[in-house]
């Protein structure tokens, strides 16, 4: 096998791997942002006065 061809193939493989890592990193960042936003939304939707008193008179 030609050394130049082998070098090109290895370089292309590295570029593909770097692109995959970069894409995965962006996906992880987006998932973290979405989960943070979901937590904030859930915290805002909680009404602290609900459930604090129970009427036990019948």
PDB file of N, CA, C, O and CB in Angstrom:
ATOM      1  N   UNK A   1       0.844  -1.174   0.000  1.00  0.00           N
ATOM      2  CA  UNK A   1       0.000   0.000   0.000  1.00  0.00           C
ATOM      3  C   UNK A   1       0.889   1.237   0.000  1.00  0.00           C
ATOM      4  O   UNK A   1       1.945   1.266   0.632  1.00  0.00           O
ATOM      5  CB  UNK A   1      -0.960  -0.002   1.216  1.00  0.00           C
ATOM      6  N   UNK A   2       0.447   2.230  -0.706  1.00  0.00           N
ATOM      7  CA  UNK A   2       1.189   3.476  -0.845  1.00  0.00           C
ATOM      8  C   UNK A   2       1.161   4.260   0.471  1.00  0.00           C
ATOM      9  O   UNK A   2       0.114   4.365   1.108  1.00  0.00           O
ATOM     10  CB  UNK A   2       0.606   4.327  -1.993  1.00  0.00           C
ATOM     11  N   UNK A   3       2.301   4.805   0.872  1.00  0.00           N
ATOM     12  CA  UNK A   3       2.412   5.544   2.128  1.00  0.00           C
ATOM     13  C   UNK A   3       1.572   6.821   2.073  1.00  0.00           C
ATOM     14  O   UNK A   3       0.935   7.182   3.063  1.00  0.00           O
ATOM     15  CB  UNK A   3       3.888   5.883   2.427  1.00  0.00           C
ATOM     16  N   UNK A   4       1.565   7.499   0.943  1.00  0.00           N
ATOM     17  CA  UNK A   4       0.787   8.737   0.817  1.00  0.00           C
ATOM     18  C   UNK A   4      -0.711   8.443   0.960  1.00  0.00           C
ATOM     19  O   UNK A   4      -1.438   9.180   1.627  1.00  0.00           O
ATOM     20  CB  UNK A   4       1.073   9.423  -0.546  1.00  0.00           C
ATOM     21  N   UNK A   5      -1.154   7.367   0.328  1.00  0.00           N
ATOM     22  CA  UNK A   5      -2.560   6.984   0.417  1.00  0.00           C
ATOM     23  C   UNK A   5      -2.930   6.628   1.856  1.00  0.00           C
ATOM     24  O   UNK A   5      -3.996   7.009   2.339  1.00  0.00           O
ATOM     25  CB  UNK A   5      -2.857   5.800  -0.519  1.00  0.00           C
ATOM     26  N   UNK A   6      -2.063   5.909   2.527  1.00  0.00           N
ATOM     27  CA  UNK A   6      -2.301   5.547   3.919  1.00  0.00           C
ATOM     28  C   UNK A   6      -2.364   6.793   4.804  1.00  0.00           C
ATOM     29  O   UNK A   6      -3.186   6.871   5.717  1.00  0.00           O
ATOM     30  CB  UNK A   6      -1.204   4.596   4.417  1.00  0.00           C
ATOM     31  N   UNK A   7      -1.502   7.754   4.531  1.00  0.00           N
ATOM     32  CA  UNK A   7      -1.498   9.004   5.286  1.00  0.00           C
ATOM     33  C   UNK A   7      -2.804   9.769   5.084  1.00  0.00           C
ATOM     34  O   UNK A   7      -3.368  10.300   6.041  1.00  0.00           O
ATOM     35  CB  UNK A   7      -0.307   9.874   4.870  1.00  0.00           C
ATOM     36  N   UNK A   8      -3.278   9.826   3.866  1.00  0.00           N
ATOM     37  CA  UNK A   8      -4.541  10.514   3.562  1.00  0.00           C
ATOM     38  C   UNK A   8      -5.696   9.827   4.265  1.00  0.00           C
ATOM     39  O   UNK A   8      -6.559  10.498   4.832  1.00  0.00           O
ATOM     40  CB  UNK A   8      -4.794  10.556   2.041  1.00  0.00           C
ATOM     41  N   UNK A   9      -5.729   8.511   4.238  1.00  0.00           N
ATOM     42  CA  UNK A   9      -6.801   7.762   4.877  1.00  0.00           C
ATOM     43  C   UNK A   9      -6.809   7.979   6.387  1.00  0.00           C
ATOM     44  O   UNK A   9      -7.872   8.123   6.990  1.00  0.00           O
ATOM     45  CB  UNK A   9      -6.665   6.279   4.564  1.00  0.00           C
ATOM     46  N   UNK A  10      -5.634   8.002   6.991  1.00  0.00           N
ATOM     47  CA  UNK A  10      -5.549   8.223   8.437  1.00  0.00           C
ATOM     48  C   UNK A  10      -6.004   9.639   8.789  1.00  0.00           C
ATOM     49  O   UNK A  10      -6.687   9.843   9.792  1.00  0.00           O
ATOM     50  CB  UNK A  10      -4.109   7.984   8.939  1.00  0.00           C
ATOM     51  N   UNK A  11      -5.624  10.614   7.966  1.00  0.00           N
ATOM     52  CA  UNK A  11      -6.015  11.997   8.201  1.00  0.00           C
ATOM     53  C   UNK A  11      -7.533  12.158   8.089  1.00  0.00           C
ATOM     54  O   UNK A  11      -8.149  12.837   8.911  1.00  0.00           O
ATOM     55  CB  UNK A  11      -5.303  12.929   7.206  1.00  0.00           C
ATOM     56  N   UNK A  12      -8.129  11.539   7.082  1.00  0.00           N
ATOM     57  CA  UNK A  12      -9.583  11.601   6.913  1.00  0.00           C
ATOM     58  C   UNK A  12     -10.289  10.952   8.094  1.00  0.00           C
ATOM     59  O   UNK A  12     -11.338  11.429   8.529  1.00  0.00           O
ATOM     60  CB  UNK A  12     -10.005  10.917   5.604  1.00  0.00           C
ATOM     61  N   UNK A  13      -9.734   9.890   8.604  1.00  0.00           N
ATOM     62  CA  UNK A  13     -10.316   9.229   9.759  1.00  0.00           C
ATOM     63  C   UNK A  13     -10.272  10.139  10.986  1.00  0.00           C
ATOM     64  O   UNK A  13     -11.230  10.201  11.756  1.00  0.00           O
ATOM     65  CB  UNK A  13      -9.584   7.916  10.043  1.00  0.00           C
ATOM     66  N   UNK A  14      -9.164  10.837  11.159  1.00  0.00           N
ATOM     67  CA  UNK A  14      -9.049  11.775  12.281  1.00  0.00           C
ATOM     68  C   UNK A  14     -10.049  12.918  12.160  1.00  0.00           C
ATOM     69  O   UNK A  14     -10.644  13.332  13.155  1.00  0.00           O
ATOM     70  CB  UNK A  14      -7.629  12.334  12.362  1.00  0.00           C
ATOM     71  N   UNK A  15     -10.235  13.428  10.952  1.00  0.00           N
ATOM     72  CA  UNK A  15     -11.177  14.519  10.734  1.00  0.00           C
ATOM     73  C   UNK A  15     -12.602  14.055  11.055  1.00  0.00           C
ATOM     74  O   UNK A  15     -13.364  14.780  11.694  1.00  0.00           O
ATOM     75  CB  UNK A  15     -11.085  15.034   9.277  1.00  0.00           C
ATOM     76  N   UNK A  16     -12.957  12.856  10.614  1.00  0.00           N
ATOM     77  CA  UNK A  16     -14.285  12.322  10.908  1.00  0.00           C
ATOM     78  C   UNK A  16     -14.479  12.157  12.413  1.00  0.00           C
ATOM     79  O   UNK A  16     -15.541  12.481  12.945  1.00  0.00           O
ATOM     80  CB  UNK A  16     -14.494  10.975  10.194  1.00  0.00           C
ATOM     81  N   UNK A  17     -13.458  11.655  13.094  1.00  0.00           N
ATOM     82  CA  UNK A  17     -13.549  11.466  14.532  1.00  0.00           C
ATOM     83  C   UNK A  17     -13.695  12.807  15.250  1.00  0.00           C
ATOM     84  O   UNK A  17     -14.493  12.919  16.180  1.00  0.00           O
ATOM     85  CB  UNK A  17     -12.321  10.718  15.048  1.00  0.00           C
ATOM     86  N   UNK A  18     -12.951  13.806  14.843  1.00  0.00           N
ATOM     87  CA  UNK A  18     -13.047  15.129  15.452  1.00  0.00           C
ATOM     88  C   UNK A  18     -14.427  15.744  15.211  1.00  0.00           C
ATOM     89  O   UNK A  18     -14.975  16.404  16.094  1.00  0.00           O
ATOM     90  CB  UNK A  18     -11.952  16.049  14.898  1.00  0.00           C
ATOM     91  N   UNK A  19     -14.979  15.533  14.033  1.00  0.00           N
ATOM     92  CA  UNK A  19     -16.314  16.052  13.731  1.00  0.00           C
ATOM     93  C   UNK A  19     -17.354  15.366  14.607  1.00  0.00           C
ATOM     94  O   UNK A  19     -18.268  16.021  15.109  1.00  0.00           O
ATOM     95  CB  UNK A  19     -16.655  15.853  12.238  1.00  0.00           C
ATOM     96  N   UNK A  20     -17.228  14.068  14.795  1.00  0.00           N
ATOM     97  CA  UNK A  20     -18.167  13.331  15.637  1.00  0.00           C
ATOM     98  C   UNK A  20     -18.090  13.790  17.092  1.00  0.00           C
ATOM     99  O   UNK A  20     -19.118  13.937  17.753  1.00  0.00           O
ATOM    100  CB  UNK A  20     -17.892  11.832  15.547  1.00  0.00           C
ATOM    101  N   UNK A  21     -16.896  14.012  17.581  1.00  0.00           N
ATOM    102  CA  UNK A  21     -16.719  14.481  18.959  1.00  0.00           C
ATOM    103  C   UNK A  21     -17.316  15.877  19.119  1.00  0.00           C
ATOM    104  O   UNK A  21     -17.967  16.166  20.123  1.00  0.00           O
ATOM    105  CB  UNK A  21     -15.219  14.487  19.349  1.00  0.00           C
ATOM    106  N   UNK A  22     -17.097  16.732  18.139  1.00  0.00           N
ATOM    107  CA  UNK A  22     -17.638  18.084  18.191  1.00  0.00           C
ATOM    108  C   UNK A  22     -19.167  18.063  18.170  1.00  0.00           C
ATOM    109  O   UNK A  22     -19.813  18.808  18.907  1.00  0.00           O
ATOM    110  CB  UNK A  22     -17.102  18.916  17.022  1.00  0.00           C
ATOM    111  N   UNK A  23     -19.733  17.220  17.334  1.00  0.00           N
ATOM    112  CA  UNK A  23     -21.183  17.105  17.252  1.00  0.00           C
ATOM    113  C   UNK A  23     -21.762  16.564  18.554  1.00  0.00           C
ATOM    114  O   UNK A  23     -22.793  17.045  19.025  1.00  0.00           O
ATOM    115  CB  UNK A  23     -21.581  16.203  16.084  1.00  0.00           C
ATOM    116  N   UNK A  24     -21.113  15.584  19.126  1.00  0.00           N
ATOM    117  CA  UNK A  24     -21.572  15.022  20.400  1.00  0.00           C
ATOM    118  C   UNK A  24     -21.472  16.057  21.515  1.00  0.00           C
ATOM    119  O   UNK A  24     -22.353  16.133  22.371  1.00  0.00           O
ATOM    120  CB  UNK A  24     -20.754  13.771  20.765  1.00  0.00           C
ATOM    121  N   UNK A  25     -20.430  16.836  21.512  1.00  0.00           N
ATOM    122  CA  UNK A  25     -20.258  17.885  22.514  1.00  0.00           C
ATOM    123  C   UNK A  25     -21.385  18.912  22.423  1.00  0.00           C
ATOM    124  O   UNK A  25     -21.916  19.345  23.446  1.00  0.00           O
ATOM    125  CB  UNK A  25     -18.896  18.575  22.340  1.00  0.00           C
ATOM    126  N   UNK A  26     -21.749  19.300  21.205  1.00  0.00           N
ATOM    127  CA  UNK A  26     -22.846  20.247  21.029  1.00  0.00           C
ATOM    128  C   UNK A  26     -24.165  19.640  21.496  1.00  0.00           C
ATOM    129  O   UNK A  26     -24.985  20.334  22.096  1.00  0.00           O
ATOM    130  CB  UNK A  26     -22.952  20.682  19.562  1.00  0.00           C
ATOM    131  N   UNK A  27     -24.376  18.363  21.228  1.00  0.00           N
ATOM    132  CA  UNK A  27     -25.606  17.698  21.661  1.00  0.00           C
ATOM    133  C   UNK A  27     -25.690  17.643  23.186  1.00  0.00           C
ATOM    134  O   UNK A  27     -26.762  17.831  23.760  1.00  0.00           O
ATOM    135  CB  UNK A  27     -25.682  16.277  21.076  1.00  0.00           C
ATOM    136  N   UNK A  28     -24.571  17.388  23.829  1.00  0.00           N
ATOM    137  CA  UNK A  28     -24.541  17.357  25.292  1.00  0.00           C
ATOM    138  C   UNK A  28     -24.825  18.737  25.856  1.00  0.00           C
ATOM    139  O   UNK A  28     -25.583  18.865  26.818  1.00  0.00           O
ATOM    140  CB  UNK A  28     -23.185  16.844  25.799  1.00  0.00           C
ATOM    141  N   UNK A  29     -24.230  19.774  25.276  1.00  0.00           N
ATOM    142  CA  UNK A  29     -24.477  21.146  25.729  1.00  0.00           C
ATOM    143  C   UNK A  29     -25.958  21.512  25.593  1.00  0.00           C
ATOM    144  O   UNK A  29     -26.536  22.140  26.480  1.00  0.00           O
ATOM    145  CB  UNK A  29     -23.611  22.138  24.929  1.00  0.00           C
ATOM    146  N   UNK A  30     -26.558  21.113  24.475  1.00  0.00           N
ATOM    147  CA  UNK A  30     -27.965  21.410  24.249  1.00  0.00           C
ATOM    148  C   UNK A  30     -28.842  20.665  25.257  1.00  0.00           C
ATOM    149  O   UNK A  30     -29.813  21.226  25.765  1.00  0.00           O
ATOM    150  CB  UNK A  30     -28.366  21.039  22.812  1.00  0.00           C
ATOM    151  N   UNK A  31     -28.512  19.420  25.546  1.00  0.00           N
ATOM    152  CA  UNK A  31     -29.282  18.646  26.519  1.00  0.00           C
ATOM    153  C   UNK A  31     -29.171  19.265  27.912  1.00  0.00           C
ATOM    154  O   UNK A  31     -30.155  19.313  28.649  1.00  0.00           O
ATOM    155  CB  UNK A  31     -28.801  17.184  26.546  1.00  0.00           C
ATOM    156  N   UNK A  32     -27.997  19.730  28.269  1.00  0.00           N
ATOM    157  CA  UNK A  32     -27.820  20.383  29.570  1.00  0.00           C
ATOM    158  C   UNK A  32     -28.634  21.673  29.654  1.00  0.00           C
ATOM    159  O   UNK A  32     -29.241  21.961  30.686  1.00  0.00           O
ATOM    160  CB  UNK A  32     -26.333  20.683  29.820  1.00  0.00           C
ATOM    161  N   UNK A  33     -28.647  22.440  28.578  1.00  0.00           N
ATOM    162  CA  UNK A  33     -29.427  23.678  28.546  1.00  0.00           C
ATOM    163  C   UNK A  33     -30.915  23.376  28.674  1.00  0.00           C
ATOM    164  O   UNK A  33     -31.628  24.047  29.420  1.00  0.00           O
ATOM    165  CB  UNK A  33     -29.151  24.457  27.248  1.00  0.00           C
ATOM    166  N   UNK A  34     -31.378  22.370  27.947  1.00  0.00           N
ATOM    167  CA  UNK A  34     -32.792  22.011  28.013  1.00  0.00           C
ATOM    168  C   UNK A  34     -33.179  21.514  29.403  1.00  0.00           C
ATOM    169  O   UNK A  34     -34.258  21.838  29.899  1.00  0.00           O
ATOM    170  CB  UNK A  34     -33.115  20.945  26.970  1.00  0.00           C
ATOM    171  N   UNK A  35     -32.312  20.738  30.029  1.00  0.00           N
ATOM    172  CA  UNK A  35     -32.642  20.237  31.363  1.00  0.00           C
ATOM    173  C   UNK A  35     -32.640  21.371  32.387  1.00  0.00           C
ATOM    174  O   UNK A  35     -33.466  21.381  33.299  1.00  0.00           O
ATOM    175  CB  UNK A  35     -31.648  19.141  31.785  1.00  0.00           C
ATOM    176  N   UNK A  36     -31.731  22.315  32.245  1.00  0.00           N
ATOM    177  CA  UNK A  36     -31.707  23.473  33.140  1.00  0.00           C
ATOM    178  C   UNK A  36     -32.979  24.302  32.967  1.00  0.00           C
ATOM    179  O   UNK A  36     -33.575  24.751  33.946  1.00  0.00           O
ATOM    180  CB  UNK A  36     -30.456  24.344  32.872  1.00  0.00           C
ATOM    181  N   UNK A  37     -33.387  24.499  31.717  1.00  0.00           N
ATOM    182  CA  UNK A  37     -34.617  25.243  31.457  1.00  0.00           C
ATOM    183  C   UNK A  37     -35.833  24.516  32.019  1.00  0.00           C
ATOM    184  O   UNK A  37     -36.744  25.152  32.549  1.00  0.00           O
ATOM    185  CB  UNK A  37     -34.792  25.472  29.957  1.00  0.00           C
ATOM    186  N   UNK A  38     -35.855  23.202  31.908  1.00  0.00           N
ATOM    187  CA  UNK A  38     -36.975  22.414  32.428  1.00  0.00           C
ATOM    188  C   UNK A  38     -37.041  22.522  33.951  1.00  0.00           C
ATOM    189  O   UNK A  38     -38.128  22.643  34.517  1.00  0.00           O
ATOM    190  CB  UNK A  38     -36.843  20.936  32.001  1.00  0.00           C
ATOM    191  N   UNK A  39     -35.898  22.478  34.610  1.00  0.00           N
ATOM    192  CA  UNK A  39     -35.866  22.608  36.074  1.00  0.00           C
ATOM    193  C   UNK A  39     -36.382  23.980  36.492  1.00  0.00           C
ATOM    194  O   UNK A  39     -37.161  24.082  37.440  1.00  0.00           O
ATOM    195  CB  UNK A  39     -34.431  22.389  36.615  1.00  0.00           C
ATOM    196  N   UNK A  40     -35.958  25.038  35.796  1.00  0.00           N
ATOM    197  CA  UNK A  40     -36.437  26.384  36.111  1.00  0.00           C
ATOM    198  C   UNK A  40     -37.947  26.476  35.923  1.00  0.00           C
ATOM    199  O   UNK A  40     -38.645  27.072  36.743  1.00  0.00           O
ATOM    200  CB  UNK A  40     -35.729  27.429  35.233  1.00  0.00           C
ATOM    201  N   UNK A  41     -38.446  25.885  34.844  1.00  0.00           N
ATOM    202  CA  UNK A  41     -39.873  25.936  34.576  1.00  0.00           C
ATOM    203  C   UNK A  41     -40.652  25.191  35.655  1.00  0.00           C
ATOM    204  O   UNK A  41     -41.706  25.657  36.090  1.00  0.00           O
ATOM    205  CB  UNK A  41     -40.178  25.348  33.198  1.00  0.00           C
ATOM    206  N   UNK A  42     -40.149  24.051  36.086  1.00  0.00           N
ATOM    207  CA  UNK A  42     -40.821  23.287  37.132  1.00  0.00           C
ATOM    208  C   UNK A  42     -40.795  24.026  38.470  1.00  0.00           C
ATOM    209  O   UNK A  42     -41.770  24.001  39.221  1.00  0.00           O
ATOM    210  CB  UNK A  42     -40.171  21.914  37.281  1.00  0.00           C
ATOM    211  N   UNK A  43     -39.679  24.679  38.758  1.00  0.00           N
ATOM    212  CA  UNK A  43     -39.591  25.441  39.997  1.00  0.00           C
ATOM    213  C   UNK A  43     -40.579  26.601  40.002  1.00  0.00           C
ATOM    214  O   UNK A  43     -41.143  26.926  41.047  1.00  0.00           O
ATOM    215  CB  UNK A  43     -38.172  25.961  40.200  1.00  0.00           C
ATOM    216  N   UNK A  44     -40.794  27.225  38.856  1.00  0.00           N
ATOM    217  CA  UNK A  44     -41.726  28.347  38.780  1.00  0.00           C
ATOM    218  C   UNK A  44     -43.174  27.885  38.849  1.00  0.00           C
ATOM    219  O   UNK A  44     -44.045  28.648  39.267  1.00  0.00           O
ATOM    220  CB  UNK A  44     -41.497  29.133  37.502  1.00  0.00           C
ATOM    221  N   UNK A  45     -43.444  26.644  38.444  1.00  0.00           N
ATOM    222  CA  UNK A  45     -44.823  26.173  38.410  1.00  0.00           C
ATOM    223  C   UNK A  45     -45.299  25.665  39.765  1.00  0.00           C
ATOM    224  O   UNK A  45     -46.497  25.447  39.950  1.00  0.00           O
ATOM    225  CB  UNK A  45     -44.966  25.081  37.380  1.00  0.00           C
ATOM    226  N   UNK A  46     -44.392  25.473  40.712  1.00  0.00           N
ATOM    227  CA  UNK A  46     -44.759  24.984  42.034  1.00  0.00           C
ATOM    228  C   UNK A  46     -45.415  26.110  42.818  1.00  0.00           C
ATOM    229  O   UNK A  46     -44.889  27.221  42.893  1.00  0.00           O
ATOM    230  CB  UNK A  46     -43.524  24.435  42.789  1.00  0.00           C
ATOM    231  N   UNK A  47     -46.576  25.807  43.403  1.00  0.00           N
ATOM    232  CA  UNK A  47     -47.270  26.775  44.242  1.00  0.00           C
ATOM    233  C   UNK A  47     -47.095  26.334  45.687  1.00  0.00           C
ATOM    234  O   UNK A  47     -47.687  25.347  46.124  1.00  0.00           O
ATOM    235  CB  UNK A  47     -48.790  26.891  43.858  1.00  0.00           C
ATOM    236  N   UNK A  48     -46.283  27.069  46.416  1.00  0.00           N
ATOM    237  CA  UNK A  48     -45.869  26.642  47.753  1.00  0.00           C
ATOM    238  C   UNK A  48     -47.018  26.572  48.752  1.00  0.00           C
ATOM    239  O   UNK A  48     -46.911  25.848  49.742  1.00  0.00           O
ATOM    240  CB  UNK A  48     -44.819  27.574  48.276  1.00  0.00           C
ATOM    241  N   UNK A  49     -48.107  27.295  48.530  1.00  0.00           N
ATOM    242  CA  UNK A  49     -49.208  27.296  49.488  1.00  0.00           C
ATOM    243  C   UNK A  49     -50.111  26.071  49.339  1.00  0.00           C
ATOM    244  O   UNK A  49     -50.870  25.759  50.257  1.00  0.00           O
ATOM    245  CB  UNK A  49     -50.029  28.558  49.327  1.00  0.00           C
ATOM    246  N   UNK A  50     -50.049  25.382  48.223  1.00  0.00           N
ATOM    247  CA  UNK A  50     -50.893  24.205  48.030  1.00  0.00           C
ATOM    248  C   UNK A  50     -50.356  23.018  48.818  1.00  0.00           C
ATOM    249  O   UNK A  50     -49.162  22.721  48.772  1.00  0.00           O
ATOM    250  CB  UNK A  50     -50.989  23.851  46.542  1.00  0.00           C
ATOM    251  N   UNK A  51     -51.231  22.354  49.529  1.00  0.00           N
ATOM    252  CA  UNK A  51     -50.852  21.160  50.263  1.00  0.00           C
ATOM    253  C   UNK A  51     -50.288  21.428  51.644  1.00  0.00           C
ATOM    254  O   UNK A  51     -49.928  20.488  52.352  1.00  0.00           O
ATOM    255  CB  UNK A  51     -49.865  20.400  49.481  1.00  0.00           C
ATOM    256  N   UNK A  52     -50.203  22.695  52.045  1.00  0.00           N
ATOM    257  CA  UNK A  52     -49.620  22.999  53.350  1.00  0.00           C
ATOM    258  C   UNK A  52     -50.651  22.885  54.465  1.00  0.00           C
ATOM    259  O   UNK A  52     -50.282  22.735  55.629  1.00  0.00           O
ATOM    260  CB  UNK A  52     -49.016  24.396  53.345  1.00  0.00           C
ATOM    261  N   UNK A  53     -51.928  22.952  54.132  1.00  0.00           N
ATOM    262  CA  UNK A  53     -52.988  22.832  55.142  1.00  0.00           C
ATOM    263  C   UNK A  53     -53.923  21.687  54.762  1.00  0.00           C
ATOM    264  O   UNK A  53     -54.250  21.494  53.591  1.00  0.00           O
ATOM    265  CB  UNK A  53     -53.785  24.168  55.282  1.00  0.00           C
ATOM    266  N   UNK A  54     -54.342  20.939  55.770  1.00  0.00           N
ATOM    267  CA  UNK A  54     -55.282  19.844  55.550  1.00  0.00           C
ATOM    268  C   UNK A  54     -56.491  20.093  56.431  1.00  0.00           C
ATOM    269  O   UNK A  54     -56.347  20.294  57.637  1.00  0.00           O
ATOM    270  CB  UNK A  54     -54.632  18.451  55.857  1.00  0.00           C
ATOM    271  N   UNK A  55     -57.688  20.082  55.844  1.00  0.00           N
ATOM    272  CA  UNK A  55     -58.940  20.255  56.594  1.00  0.00           C
ATOM    273  C   UNK A  55     -59.423  18.881  57.032  1.00  0.00           C
ATOM    274  O   UNK A  55     -59.874  18.084  56.209  1.00  0.00           O
ATOM    275  CB  UNK A  55     -60.034  20.987  55.733  1.00  0.00           C
ATOM    276  N   UNK A  56     -59.329  18.608  58.320  1.00  0.00           N
ATOM    277  CA  UNK A  56     -59.716  17.288  58.814  1.00  0.00           C
ATOM    278  C   UNK A  56     -61.088  17.296  59.491  1.00  0.00           C
ATOM    279  O   UNK A  56     -61.513  16.276  60.033  1.00  0.00           O
ATOM    280  CB  UNK A  56     -58.671  16.776  59.785  1.00  0.00           C
ATOM    281  N   UNK A  57     -61.786  18.439  59.465  1.00  0.00           N
ATOM    282  CA  UNK A  57     -63.128  18.507  60.027  1.00  0.00           C
ATOM    283  C   UNK A  57     -64.100  17.864  59.043  1.00  0.00           C
ATOM    284  O   UNK A  57     -64.003  18.075  57.835  1.00  0.00           O
ATOM    285  CB  UNK A  57     -63.537  19.981  60.336  1.00  0.00           C
ATOM    286  N   UNK A  58     -65.040  17.074  59.573  1.00  0.00           N
ATOM    287  CA  UNK A  58     -65.956  16.387  58.680  1.00  0.00           C
ATOM    288  C   UNK A  58     -67.322  16.862  58.675  1.00  0.00           C
ATOM    289  O   UNK A  58     -68.158  16.330  57.944  1.00  0.00           O
ATOM    290  CB  UNK A  58     -65.987  15.032  58.977  1.00  0.00           C
TER     291      UNK A  58
END
